[in-house]
């Protein structure tokens, strides 16, 4: 579709504030839809470059992508500036956290929000703006949309090349520029702490294979030597995922990739692990969250400590690297329990596999969280804090909250000083042992580990 004769193309500005160091699919995908309508589209990844204020001032539509907690907090800071630069534009917030935080975002200057399958909603909004005198007065659709879309190939025109985004460190000391795509969105599961659940409620949506492959081709042409699949769980639909990576490997035999897969799925489909390795998968991220079965049950993770141990063993046997992630501090965490988590990581030989920040992460209770179904959680949390975008909570034992702060200080100091992961781990383990009233064991040869013996992304998985 093209603009009406005699009328200049409408202008949209799509903004990403943070997407884990990746080239944002959440900008490239809707950019393709809007350009198909004949719109002039500017894209701004403010995690990489400063905002182009002239593009913001000229836009009829400003749409800010909020796929996660950090991105939304950064977007909240940016909204008043965008509104000041352009009082007449329609400002939409879109992505997982948009509808969950509607009231706060609207108070800061947003005109509308949409979560879920947002491309069609943005295209519909563009059509309404084309017919309107005042873009801010147009009617918008539902705030959560789960329609099955006919995806377009993402258009990354205007975004920085892969070399400016996260890269992969390889065990031999070399690095590769990392591209990013999505083969699916949403998730089949209902983990209580997960922000996907209030929006998708157990549903997920597939991006057609040829769309994904073409997106990857274009990023490889720009210099990507590795691809991160941003799916919440790559094996929500293994019948879609495995033919995709087979075809990917046949076309790009030297390209590597990484995926995120639940512990539950790593065990249920363990026979597929060797094929992941054979098709170029370097590592798998899995949200283990805890090694205490009591905590795992409350989070409704559907795996146990024993499952985690078995998955780690099967991954190693298949020649794959497991990158576990954790919510180290919850209302149920004890000093002894935190020490047990660190000891388990050490016993499984996973010290270098875990980004240090994962040892200090504190549970977030976002708007709409299923955690609030638990009476004990409701007793520990306060009213929703719009600035922090969470229900604040205090641990029943104030000493554990202080322990988390000390752990974060150690991690921050290590990042600033460039400590090897093992050195940071050693300090954390000593802290944990003191707090639990036990003697600390030294991590063997921690000081000699100058380079990680496993592949990992330069931007640690966070939230």
N, C-alpha and C positions, 0 to 999 in steps of 0.2 A: 504494500500500500504506500502511496506517495501523497505528499501534502496537496491540498486543493490548489488549482492554478491561481497564480497571482499572490499566493500567501507564502511567506518565508517559513521554512521548517520550524516547528516548535523545538525547544531546547530542553534537554533533561541533563541533570547532573546526578550521577550515581556515586555514592561515597561509601567506602569501607574504612573503619577506624582501626580494626585489628582482626586478623584471621590466622593466628598461630604461625605467622611468618610465611604464609602461602599466598600465591596469586589468587585472589578471591573469585571462585566460581560464582559467588553471589553477586558479583558485578558483571562478569562476563556473560552469564546466561540471560539476565534481563536486558542487557545492552543489545543482544541479538534481536530480541523481541521488539524493542523500541525502534531500532534502526530499520527493521523490516517495515514498520509503520511510516517510515520516512522522517523520523525524528533525528535531530542532531544530538548526539549523546557524548557528553564528557564524562570521564571516569576519574575518580580521585581516591587513591589509597593513601590516607594520611599517616599510616604506619610507616610509609616509605618516603613520601614527599609532602611538603607543605600544601595546604589547601590553596587552590587557585581561586582567589576571591573574585576575579572578574567572571569566571565561569559560574560561580554561585550567584552573583548579582544578575546575570543575564538569563538564568534558567526559569522556565515556566513550571518545571517539576524538579524538586530536589528529593531524592530517595536515599535514605541512609540504611545500610545493611547492619543488622544486629543479631548475629548468629550465636552469641555467647555472652556471658556475664561481663567480661572485661570490655568487649566491644561496645556493649550497651552503656556502661559507665562512661566510656570515652565519648560515645555519641551524645550522652546527656550533657556533657560539658560543651560539646560543639554546637548543640541546637540553638542556644541563644545567639551565638555568633552568626549562624546561618540565617536566622530570622532577622537579625539586624542588617545583614548584607542585602537581604531580599525579602521585604515585607509582603510582596504580592505573590510569590511562588507558592504552589502547593507543596508542603513538606510531608512526606510519608516515611515512616520507619517500618522496615520489613525484615523478616527473619524470625528465628525461633523465639527471641526474647521480646519481640515487639508487642504482641497482644497481651502477654503476661504483665507488661509494665505500662499499659496504655495510659492510665491516669497521670502518671508522673511525666511521661513523654509529651502528652498533650499540654500539660501545664507548662512545659518548657518551650513550647512553640510548634509541636507537630500538629498537623491537620488530620492525619489519619494513620492507622497502623494495619499491618496484615502479617499473619504468621502462616506457616505451612507452605503450600505450593504457590509461591508469590508471583511468578512470572506473568500468569494470566491476569492476576489482579492489577499488576502494574500496567499491562497493556490496556486493560479496561479503563483504568484511571486516565491513561494517556488519551484514549478516545473521548472520554468525557471532557477533558481539558480542551481538546481541539474544538469542541462545540460550545465552550463556555466563554463568557466575557471575563469572568473572574475565576482564575484557577482554584482559589481557596473555597469557593462556594459549591464545587461539584459534589454530587452524591457519590459515596464510595460503597463498596460491597461489604460482605461479612469480614470480620476481623480474623477469623481462622478459616482457611480455604484448603481443602484436601482433594480437590478435583484431580483427576488423572489428566495430565497435560501431554500435548504433542511437543516435546522439547525441540528447540533449535540448537544448532551447534554454537557453543559459547563464542562470543566475539570479544577477544582480549585487546582489540585495538585501543591504544592509549594507555594501557597498563604497562608497568615496567617489565623488562625481560626476566626470564627465570634467574639469571645471574644475580639479580638484586634481591632475590627472596632467599628463603632457607635453603641450605645445602646439606648434603650428606657427607659425614666424615666416615671414611672407610678404614678398616684395620691397618692397611698399609700406609696410612698417613695422607692419602690423596683425598680430594673432595669432588663432588659432582653437584652441579646445579639441579635443584629439584623443582619440577612442575607439580601441578595439583589439579585434580578433577574429582568428580563425584559420579559414581555408578548407581547410587540409590540415595534416598532420603527417608527420614523417619526410622522407626524400629519396631520390631514385633513384640518387644519386651516391656515390662512395667516396673523397672527398678525404681524404688521409692524416691531416691535422691536425684534422679535424672530429669533435666528440664525438657527433654524431648517428649516425655510422657504426657504432660498436660495438653500438648498441642496435637500429637499424633495418636495417642491412646492405643498403642499396639499396632498401628498401621505403618506401612512403608511404601514408598513409590520407586519404581525402576526408571532409570535413564536408559534409553535404548542403546544397545551395544555400539552401533555405528556412530551415534552422536558422541559417545565417550571416546571411541578410537580416533575420530577426527579431531576432537579437542586435544588429545595427546599428540597426534601427528603435528599439529601446529606448534605445540610447545617444544617438541623435539627439534623442529626446524629452527626454533629460536635459541636452542642450545641446552635444553633440559636433557640430562643424562639419567634422571631418576624421576619417578612419579609417585606422589603420595595420593592414595585414594582416601578422600575425606568422609566416606560413608561411616555413619555411626557404628554399623556392624556389617562388614563386607560379606559375611555369610548369613545375613538375613535371608538371602536368596542365592544359595550356592549354585543352583541351576542356571542363574544369570551370570554369576561372578566367574565361575571356572571357565566356561567357553570364552568369556571376555579376555582373561589373562592368557589363555592358550593362543588366541588370535593375536593378542598384543605381542607375545613372545615370538611368534612366527614372523611378524612384520618387523619387530625391533629386537633382535636376539641379544643385543648388548645392553638394552635398557633394563634398569632395575626398578623395583617398586616396593612400597610398604602399604600395609593395610591395618585396620582395626577389627578385631574379632573377639567376641565374648569367650571366656573360659569354657562355658557350657558348650559352645559350638566347636571349639578346638578339640574337645573330647568326642562330641557326637560325630564329627566328621574327620577324625584323626587320620583316616585312610587317605584323605586329600592333602595332608601336609606335605608329603614328598613332591607332589605336583606343584604346590606353591613354590617350593625351593627350586624345582627344575625350570620354572617359567620366569625366574628372576626376582622372586620376593626376597628382600634382604632381611626384613624384620617384621614382626607382628606386634602391634600395641594391643594390650588387653587390660581392661579396667578391673583389676583384681580387687581393689579398694581396701581389703582387710584380710588378716589371716585368722581372726577370731570368728568362729562359726556363729557365735551369738550376735555379733555385729553384722555379719553377712546375712543372717536371717532377717534382721530388722531392716536392712537395706533392700531386701527381696532380690538378692543377686542371683539366686538359683544355682549357686555353686558353693562348695565347701573348701576349707583349707586343704583337705586331701585332694580335691579336684585340681586346685592350683598346683600342688606339688606334682601331680601326675601330668598336667598339661606342660609344665616346665620340662619334665623329663621327655615327653613325647616330641616337643619342639626341638630339643637338643638332638634327639635321635634322628629327626628328619633333616638336620642340618640347618635349622632356622633359628634366628635370634628372637627371643621373647623380650619385649619391653613392657613390664608390668607397670601400671599406674595405681596409685593408692589415695584414699582419703584417710590420712594418717591419724587425724584427730577428730573424733566424734564425741557426742555426749556420753558414749559408753566406753571410750578409750581410758585405760589406766596406764600409769607409768610402766608397770610390768608388761602390759599388753603391747605398748609401743616398743619396748625392748625386745619382746618376742617377735614382733614384725621384723625388726632389723636383723635379729639372729636368724630368722627363717630365710631372709634374703641372702645372708652370708652363706648359710648352709647349702642353699641351692646354687651357689656360685653366680649370683645375679647382681653383685655389687655394681659392676660397670654397666649393667643393663638398665639401671634405674636413675633417671635424672634426679639430682639432689633435692629439687623443689618438692618432689613427690613424698619425701620423708617428713615434710612440714605442713602439708596442705590441711586446712581446716574445713570441715563440712560446711557447705553452703545450703541454706534452706530458701530457695527462690519462691516467688509467687506461684501459687498453685501446686506446690510440691506435695507428693503423696506422703512424705514424711509426716505431714500434719495430720494424717489419719491416726497416728500413734498418740494415745493420750499422754504418754510420758514426754514426748517431744513438745506437745502443746503446753505442757507444764514448764518446760525449760526455755521456750522461745518467747520473744516479745512481739509487739505489733510490727507489721511490715515497715521497714525503713526504706523510704523511697530513694533516699540519696545512695544508700549502700546496695539497694535492690535485693535485699534479703530480709528474712525474719532473723534478727539477732538472737543468739543463744549463749548461755553461760554453762560451763561444765559444773555438775554438782560438786566437784572437787576443784576449788580455785587453783590448786597447785598444778593441775593438768593444763589449765589455760596458760599459766606462767611457763610451763614446760614447752608448750607449743610456740610461745613467743621466743623463748631461748633457741629452740630448734630453728626457727625462721632466721634469727640473727646469725646463727652458724652458717646456714645455707647462703644468706646474703653476703657474708664476709668471704665465704669460699668463692662465690661467683666474682666478687670484686677483685680478689687476689689471684684468680686463675688456678685455684687448687685442683688437682686431679680428683675425680669422683671418689676414689678410694680414700683420699685424705679427708675429704669432707665427711664421708661415711664414718671414718674412724673417730672423728670428733663427736659426731652425733651419737655413736654407740657409747662412747665414754659418758656423754651427758645422760643418755638413757639409763646406763648402769648405775650412775650416782643417784639418779632420781628414784630408781627402783630399789636402792639400798644393796646393790650387788657389786662385786669387783668386775672391772672391765677387762675383757680380753682384747688384745691387739689384733687388728686385721693383718694377716700375713702379707708382708712385702708391700704394704700400702704406699710407702714413700717411693718405691721404685717404679710404680705404674705411671709412666709419663704419657702414654697414649692408650686410649680405650681399645681393647682387643675385639670390640664388636662395633658394627656400624650404627650410627645414630644421627639424627637431625640436629642441626645447629640451633634450632628453636625448640626448646623442650615443650612437650605436650603439656598444656595447662588448661585453662577454662575461660 
